[in-house]
Amino acid sequence: MANNLKQQLAAKLQENTQQHNNALRTIDFFERRVLKELEINSISANPYQPRFEPEKQAIASLAESIAQHGLIQPILVRQIDNTYQLIAGERRLLACKQLGRERIEAIICNETDEQTALLALEENLEREDISDYEIFQAIKQIEHQFKNKTHLASTIKVARQDLYRFLAFEQLPEIVLLKLKTAPKLLSRTTANELKQFFQTLNPEQQQRYPDVLVNALAQMEQGQLNQSNLKNYLQNQLFSATPTEKSPVDIQTKHLKTLGKVQGKFTRQQHKVSIQIQHLNQEQDEHLFNLVADFLHSVSQN
């Protein structure tokens, strides 16, 4: 999916660039894009670049190549006041920093916020091993640049349904997202969407237990004991077949009714119900007690 999305995005970027160039046809190209050597410390990070863990081995390998052959492709930046903001080339910048270099070749251009966000997303998708979770992070990072999700999906040439599958990661429990930061390939966007929908079918007690059960399932997936195709069945077995929580014991209060030191009956209160049991009542006494209780309830209802 990453390669397909990358191709779609590249096509859209080419289209956007052509429209931009047509609008600025009277302006010389070199007035808009300038190759210049900049101080590395004057370049700030791309605000639309998700903070993925740098690939130390890849950066070290790139640094070695730059040391031997030089920087073949300059980084891309845009000027913000008196400083520069990185658009593309984060790994090249990190590799030059690792070499201890103080300056770097850069192409300075006048890109919009939206174009900068799209270029950051395209650069992230160049990673062959990128996961659906990391694509979600990249999309989420640029989402605020678009007026709505329909606009975003249209711009990056992704079907709206597929965009919502990526964004389903956002609905997963925080404890699960923390797990995915260290193991981003555990869940695909399709599984994330299924988990989001599955959560909505649970009752409140099951929803409370769901995060811990899901984390246990992910741990088993890491160990190769469970795969994504069996994940939903596993969760159903854990949440629906679990032994119900024991109910708290019912509070029962009993008072004995005594006359001349002898127990004549008892008064029992159980939660919101009251019962009275009295021994040795004849029909007349029974009728009298009934009327007393009826009168009492009537007076209570009046209050």
LORO-11295 format. One record per residue (C-alpha): chain; x, y, z; residue number from 1; residue in three letters. Coordinates in pm, 1 decimal. Example, Ala and Ser with C-alpha at 12.3 -4.5 7.8 and 13.67 -1.06 7.14 Angstrom:
BEGIN
REC ch        u        v        w   i  aa
REC  A   1230.0   -450.0    780.0   1 Ala
REC  A   1367.0   -106.0    714.0   2 Ser
***
This chain:
BEGIN
REC ch        u        v        w   i  aa
REC  A      0.0      0.0      0.0   1 Met
REC  A    286.3    239.3     85.1   2 Ala
REC  A    432.4    220.5   -266.9   3 Asn
REC  A     89.5    270.6   -424.5   4 Asn
REC  A     15.2    568.6   -200.5   5 Leu
REC  A    360.1    707.8   -277.4   6 Lys
REC  A    294.0    690.3   -653.8   7 Gln
REC  A    -45.2    856.9   -615.1   8 Gln
REC  A    104.7   1131.0   -401.8   9 Leu
REC  A    394.4   1188.4   -643.6  10 Ala
REC  A    146.5   1232.3   -929.5  11 Ala
REC  A    -54.7   1483.2   -726.7  12 Lys
REC  A    258.3   1676.1   -629.6  13 Leu
REC  A    360.4   1699.6   -994.8  14 Gln
REC  A     15.1   1834.0  -1077.2  15 Glu
REC  A     33.3   2089.6   -794.6  16 Asn
REC  A    382.5   2197.7   -901.8  17 Thr
REC  A    268.1   2247.9  -1262.3  18 Gln
REC  A    -23.6   2465.0  -1145.9  19 Gln
REC  A    213.5   2664.1   -926.3  20 His
REC  A    458.6   2714.3  -1211.8  21 Asn
REC  A    182.2   2826.2  -1448.8  22 Asn
REC  A     71.5   3089.6  -1199.2  23 Ala
REC  A    428.9   3218.4  -1167.6  24 Leu
REC  A    530.9   3183.7  -1533.0  25 Arg
REC  A    649.3   3544.2  -1550.3  26 Thr
REC  A    891.5   3492.8  -1260.6  27 Ile
REC  A   1231.1   3344.6  -1339.2  28 Asp
REC  A   1283.1   2994.5  -1197.3  29 Phe
REC  A   1605.6   3090.3  -1025.4  30 Phe
REC  A   1427.5   3369.4   -839.9  31 Glu
REC  A   1206.5   3107.1   -681.1  32 Arg
REC  A   1455.0   2822.4   -628.0  33 Arg
REC  A   1809.3   2906.3   -526.7  34 Val
REC  A   2097.5   2668.0   -454.6  35 Leu
REC  A   2292.8   2793.5   -156.5  36 Lys
REC  A   2523.4   2665.4    114.4  37 Glu
REC  A   2364.5   2722.0    456.7  38 Leu
REC  A   2477.1   2690.5    814.4  39 Glu
REC  A   2329.4   2370.1    951.6  40 Ile
REC  A   2235.7   2538.7   1280.1  41 Asn
REC  A   2019.3   2787.5   1088.2  42 Ser
REC  A   1788.5   2508.5    964.8  43 Ile
REC  A   1489.4   2408.6   1180.3  44 Ser
REC  A   1297.7   2081.3   1156.6  45 Ala
REC  A    998.6   2032.5    928.9  46 Asn
REC  A    688.7   2083.1   1152.1  47 Pro
REC  A    501.0   1827.2    942.7  48 Tyr
REC  A    764.8   1557.7    987.9  49 Gln
REC  A    649.7   1287.3   1231.1  50 Pro
REC  A    912.0   1210.9   1489.8  51 Arg
REC  A   1003.7    860.2   1376.6  52 Phe
REC  A   1297.6    699.6   1550.4  53 Glu
REC  A   1600.1    773.9   1329.0  54 Pro
REC  A   1743.1    462.9   1160.4  55 Glu
REC  A   2092.0    478.1   1309.6  56 Lys
REC  A   2243.3    224.4   1072.9  57 Gln
REC  A   2092.6    394.3    767.3  58 Ala
REC  A   2213.7    737.5    882.8  59 Ile
REC  A   2564.0    600.6    949.0  60 Ala
REC  A   2573.8    439.3    603.7  61 Ser
REC  A   2457.1    762.6    439.0  62 Leu
REC  A   2718.2    961.5    634.6  63 Ala
REC  A   2989.6    728.1    506.3  64 Glu
REC  A   2867.9    775.1    148.3  65 Ser
REC  A   2862.7   1155.1    185.1  66 Ile
REC  A   3212.5   1150.1    330.8  67 Ala
REC  A   3338.4    958.2     24.8  68 Gln
REC  A   3136.6   1110.3   -257.9  69 His
REC  A   2997.9   1435.0   -118.8  70 Gly
REC  A   2633.7   1539.1    -90.1  71 Leu
REC  A   2492.3   1440.8   -429.4  72 Ile
REC  A   2139.7   1575.2   -369.7  73 Gln
REC  A   2097.8   1902.6   -175.3  74 Pro
REC  A   1831.9   1924.3     91.7  75 Ile
REC  A   1517.5   2129.3     28.5  76 Leu
REC  A   1431.0   2422.0    257.5  77 Val
REC  A   1214.2   2730.9    264.1  78 Arg
REC  A   1298.3   3062.7    420.9  79 Gln
REC  A   1098.5   3175.3    725.5  80 Ile
REC  A   1202.0   3527.3    829.0  81 Asp
REC  A   1578.2   3506.7    889.4  82 Asn
REC  A   1594.1   3130.0    932.6  83 Thr
REC  A   1531.2   2824.2    717.9  84 Tyr
REC  A   1284.9   2538.6    762.0  85 Gln
REC  A   1357.8   2190.5    632.2  86 Leu
REC  A   1112.3   2055.8    372.4  87 Ile
REC  A   1286.3   1738.6    256.0  88 Ala
REC  A   1619.7   1570.7    329.7  89 Gly
REC  A   1607.5   1498.4    702.9  90 Glu
REC  A   1836.2   1194.3    673.9  91 Arg
REC  A   2090.1   1387.4    467.5  92 Arg
REC  A   2085.3   1664.3    727.4  93 Leu
REC  A   2132.1   1415.9   1013.7  94 Leu
REC  A   2415.7   1242.7    827.3  95 Ala
REC  A   2598.9   1573.6    775.1  96 Cys
REC  A   2554.0   1657.4   1142.2  97 Lys
REC  A   2697.0   1315.7   1228.8  98 Gln
REC  A   3003.9   1401.2   1016.7  99 Leu
REC  A   3045.4   1720.1   1217.8 100 Gly
REC  A   2981.2   1947.1    921.9 101 Arg
REC  A   2874.0   2303.1    990.0 102 Glu
REC  A   2735.6   2386.0    644.4 103 Arg
REC  A   2521.9   2201.9    388.7 104 Ile
REC  A   2404.2   2262.8     32.6 105 Glu
REC  A   2034.2   2344.6     14.3 106 Ala
REC  A   1777.8   2444.1   -244.9 107 Ile
REC  A   1572.5   2736.5   -114.0 108 Ile
REC  A   1218.2   2746.8   -249.5 109 Cys
REC  A    887.5   2922.8   -185.9 110 Asn
REC  A    656.0   2634.9    -98.3 111 Glu
REC  A    319.2   2681.0     73.5 112 Thr
REC  A    235.9   2512.8    402.2 113 Asp
REC  A     20.9   2259.7    216.7 114 Glu
REC  A    296.6   2180.5    -33.9 115 Gln
REC  A    551.1   2149.1    247.7 116 Thr
REC  A    322.1   1909.1    430.9 117 Ala
REC  A    273.8   1697.0    117.8 118 Leu
REC  A    648.0   1683.7     49.8 119 Leu
REC  A    707.7   1567.2    408.5 120 Ala
REC  A    450.7   1292.5    361.8 121 Leu
REC  A    606.6   1187.2     30.4 122 Glu
REC  A    952.3   1167.0    188.4 123 Glu
REC  A    821.8    945.1    467.5 124 Asn
REC  A    659.0    711.2    215.9 125 Leu
REC  A    994.6    658.7     45.2 126 Glu
REC  A   1085.7    419.1    325.2 127 Arg
REC  A   1037.5     67.7    193.6 128 Glu
REC  A    961.6    -74.6    538.1 129 Asp
REC  A    713.5    191.4    646.2 130 Ile
REC  A    414.7     54.0    838.2 131 Ser
REC  A     48.1    152.4    822.3 132 Asp
REC  A     79.0    298.6   1172.4 133 Tyr
REC  A    365.1    525.7   1061.9 134 Glu
REC  A    167.5    633.1    753.0 135 Ile
REC  A   -116.9    721.9    992.0 136 Phe
REC  A    123.9    935.7   1195.7 137 Gln
REC  A    245.2   1110.8    881.1 138 Ala
REC  A   -111.0   1177.7    762.4 139 Ile
REC  A   -215.7   1297.6   1107.8 140 Lys
REC  A     78.1   1537.3   1114.1 141 Gln
REC  A    -43.4   1721.0    801.1 142 Ile
REC  A   -420.3   1681.7    850.2 143 Glu
REC  A   -473.6   2028.7    995.0 144 His
REC  A   -354.0   2185.7    668.6 145 Gln
REC  A   -672.8   2068.8    494.9 146 Phe
REC  A  -1024.1   2196.5    550.8 147 Lys
REC  A  -1169.7   1847.0    602.5 148 Asn
REC  A  -1094.3   1478.3    552.6 149 Lys
REC  A  -1258.3   1477.5    209.7 150 Thr
REC  A  -1019.2   1751.0     97.6 151 His
REC  A   -723.1   1560.1    245.4 152 Leu
REC  A   -821.7   1231.2     77.8 153 Ala
REC  A   -872.2   1407.3   -255.4 154 Ser
REC  A   -538.1   1587.1   -234.5 155 Thr
REC  A   -329.8   1277.5   -164.2 156 Ile
REC  A   -539.6   1068.4   -406.5 157 Lys
REC  A   -655.8    814.5   -147.4 158 Val
REC  A  -1008.8    673.5   -126.7 159 Ala
REC  A  -1193.8    818.9    171.3 160 Arg
REC  A  -1266.4    470.1    307.5 161 Gln
REC  A   -894.2    389.0    306.9 162 Asp
REC  A   -810.3    721.5    472.2 163 Leu
REC  A  -1054.2    636.8    753.9 164 Tyr
REC  A   -883.2    298.5    795.9 165 Arg
REC  A   -553.8    477.4    858.3 166 Phe
REC  A   -720.8    723.1   1096.3 167 Leu
REC  A   -877.3    431.6   1290.9 168 Ala
REC  A   -545.4    402.7   1476.6 169 Phe
REC  A   -644.4    724.3   1653.4 170 Glu
REC  A   -939.6    544.1   1818.3 171 Gln
REC  A   -727.3    270.2   1975.8 172 Leu
REC  A   -649.2    285.7   2350.8 173 Pro
REC  A   -350.2    499.4   2445.6 174 Glu
REC  A   -170.3    200.6   2597.9 175 Ile
REC  A   -191.9     25.3   2259.0 176 Val
REC  A    -57.7    330.7   2071.7 177 Leu
REC  A    241.8    334.7   2307.2 178 Leu
REC  A    305.8    -26.5   2213.4 179 Lys
REC  A    284.6     54.3   1842.0 180 Leu
REC  A    549.4    326.0   1876.3 181 Lys
REC  A    807.2     54.9   1946.0 182 Thr
REC  A    647.3   -215.7   1727.7 183 Ala
REC  A    459.9    -25.5   1450.8 184 Pro
REC  A    415.1   -328.5   1223.1 185 Lys
REC  A    199.4   -525.2   1468.8 186 Leu
REC  A   -128.4   -391.5   1329.2 187 Leu
REC  A   -239.5   -303.3    976.8 188 Ser
REC  A   -486.4    -22.6    907.9 189 Arg
REC  A   -754.8   -283.7    828.7 190 Thr
REC  A   -708.0   -451.8   1166.6 191 Thr
REC  A   -704.5   -114.2   1342.7 192 Ala
REC  A  -1040.8    -34.5   1183.7 193 Asn
REC  A  -1181.5   -373.9   1289.6 194 Glu
REC  A  -1062.2   -315.2   1646.7 195 Leu
REC  A  -1227.2     27.4   1653.9 196 Lys
REC  A  -1558.9   -122.8   1538.9 197 Gln
REC  A  -1524.9   -419.8   1776.5 198 Phe
REC  A  -1479.3   -185.6   2074.4 199 Phe
REC  A  -1812.4    -19.2   1994.1 200 Gln
REC  A  -1994.8   -354.1   2039.5 201 Thr
REC  A  -1870.2   -401.9   2396.2 202 Leu
REC  A  -2062.2   -321.1   2713.7 203 Asn
REC  A  -1907.3    -76.7   2966.6 204 Pro
REC  A  -1747.6   -352.5   3176.5 205 Glu
REC  A  -1591.3   -513.5   2867.8 206 Gln
REC  A  -1473.4   -175.0   2738.4 207 Gln
REC  A  -1293.2   -118.5   3067.4 208 Gln
REC  A  -1108.0   -450.2   3034.6 209 Arg
REC  A  -1047.7   -417.9   2660.2 210 Tyr
REC  A   -713.7   -224.2   2667.6 211 Pro
REC  A   -537.2   -476.8   2892.7 212 Asp
REC  A   -670.0   -773.8   2695.3 213 Val
REC  A   -558.6   -610.5   2368.8 214 Leu
REC  A   -209.5   -538.8   2504.6 215 Val
REC  A   -176.8   -904.9   2606.9 216 Asn
REC  A   -283.9  -1005.3   2256.5 217 Ala
REC  A    -19.8   -776.9   2099.3 218 Leu
REC  A    245.8   -931.5   2322.6 219 Ala
REC  A    148.0  -1274.5   2189.8 220 Gln
REC  A    162.5  -1140.1   1833.9 221 Met
REC  A    517.1  -1014.1   1895.9 222 Glu
REC  A    616.0  -1363.1   2009.3 223 Gln
REC  A    457.2  -1521.3   1701.9 224 Gly
REC  A    186.8  -1695.8   1905.3 225 Gln
REC  A   -103.4  -1502.3   1750.7 226 Leu
REC  A   -162.4  -1343.7   1410.4 227 Asn
REC  A   -389.7  -1062.5   1297.0 228 Gln
REC  A   -642.4  -1294.3   1132.0 229 Ser
REC  A   -712.8  -1459.9   1469.5 230 Asn
REC  A   -694.4  -1143.5   1679.5 231 Leu
REC  A  -1067.4  -1064.3   1685.6 232 Lys
REC  A  -1160.3  -1423.5   1782.7 233 Asn
REC  A   -904.3  -1411.4   2061.9 234 Tyr
REC  A  -1048.9  -1086.1   2196.8 235 Leu
REC  A  -1403.9  -1222.8   2178.6 236 Gln
REC  A  -1304.9  -1534.0   2374.4 237 Asn
REC  A  -1128.6  -1326.9   2639.3 238 Gln
REC  A  -1400.4  -1063.5   2678.9 239 Leu
REC  A  -1722.7  -1258.9   2621.2 240 Phe
REC  A  -1629.6  -1591.8   2783.7 241 Ser
REC  A  -1466.7  -1449.9   3092.0 242 Ala
REC  A  -1612.8  -1534.2   3434.5 243 Thr
REC  A  -1844.9  -1254.3   3543.5 244 Pro
REC  A  -1722.5  -1044.9   3831.6 245 Thr
REC  A  -1866.5  -1159.6   4165.4 246 Glu
REC  A  -2144.9   -939.9   4290.1 247 Lys
REC  A  -2107.4   -760.2   4618.9 248 Ser
REC  A  -2291.1   -934.9   4904.8 249 Pro
REC  A  -2642.2   -800.2   4962.4 250 Val
REC  A  -2672.1   -590.1   5276.2 251 Asp
REC  A  -2952.8   -734.6   5498.6 252 Ile
REC  A  -3057.7   -569.1   5824.4 253 Gln
REC  A  -3288.5   -745.9   6067.8 254 Thr
REC  A  -3450.0   -618.2   6389.5 255 Lys
REC  A  -3657.0   -835.4   6622.1 256 His
REC  A  -3996.3   -715.4   6746.5 257 Leu
REC  A  -4031.7   -790.5   7117.7 258 Lys
REC  A  -4313.6   -761.5   7372.4 259 Thr
REC  A  -4245.1   -818.9   7743.5 260 Leu
REC  A  -3903.0   -955.9   7650.7 261 Gly
REC  A  -4046.3  -1212.0   7410.9 262 Lys
REC  A  -3980.9  -1208.2   7033.7 263 Val
REC  A  -4311.5  -1162.5   6852.1 264 Gln
REC  A  -4172.6  -1111.0   6497.9 265 Gly
REC  A  -3901.8   -944.4   6296.5 266 Lys
REC  A  -3849.3   -638.8   6081.1 267 Phe
REC  A  -3615.5   -699.6   5780.3 268 Thr
REC  A  -3460.4   -446.2   5542.9 269 Arg
REC  A  -3293.1   -579.1   5224.1 270 Gln
REC  A  -3157.9   -307.9   4992.1 271 Gln
REC  A  -3471.1    -98.8   4917.2 272 His
REC  A  -3730.6   -345.5   5042.9 273 Lys
REC  A  -3880.7   -384.8   5391.6 274 Val
REC  A  -4072.7   -684.9   5524.3 275 Ser
REC  A  -4246.3   -743.0   5858.2 276 Ile
REC  A  -4322.0  -1087.4   6001.6 277 Gln
REC  A  -4540.5  -1109.4   6317.0 278 Ile
REC  A  -4658.1  -1424.3   6499.2 279 Gln
REC  A  -4997.9  -1503.5   6661.9 280 His
REC  A  -5222.2  -1256.0   6478.1 281 Leu
REC  A  -5594.1  -1322.7   6455.5 282 Asn
REC  A  -5806.2  -1193.9   6170.2 283 Gln
REC  A  -5903.7   -876.3   6353.6 284 Glu
REC  A  -5540.9   -796.2   6446.6 285 Gln
REC  A  -5428.8   -869.9   6091.8 286 Asp
REC  A  -5686.8   -626.8   5955.0 287 Glu
REC  A  -5583.3   -362.7   6208.4 288 His
REC  A  -5212.2   -396.9   6113.8 289 Leu
REC  A  -5296.9   -377.2   5745.4 290 Phe
REC  A  -5484.5    -50.3   5797.9 291 Asn
REC  A  -5199.3     94.2   6002.5 292 Leu
REC  A  -4948.4     20.5   5726.2 293 Val
REC  A  -5184.7    151.8   5456.8 294 Ala
REC  A  -5239.2    476.8   5649.8 295 Asp
REC  A  -4863.0    512.9   5702.4 296 Phe
REC  A  -4784.7    468.2   5331.8 297 Leu
REC  A  -5058.8    715.6   5242.6 298 His
REC  A  -4912.7    979.3   5475.2 299 Ser
REC  A  -4560.6    918.7   5334.4 300 Val
REC  A  -4684.7    961.0   4977.6 301 Ser
REC  A  -4847.2   1292.8   5073.2 302 Gln
REC  A  -4508.6   1421.1   5188.0 303 Asn
***
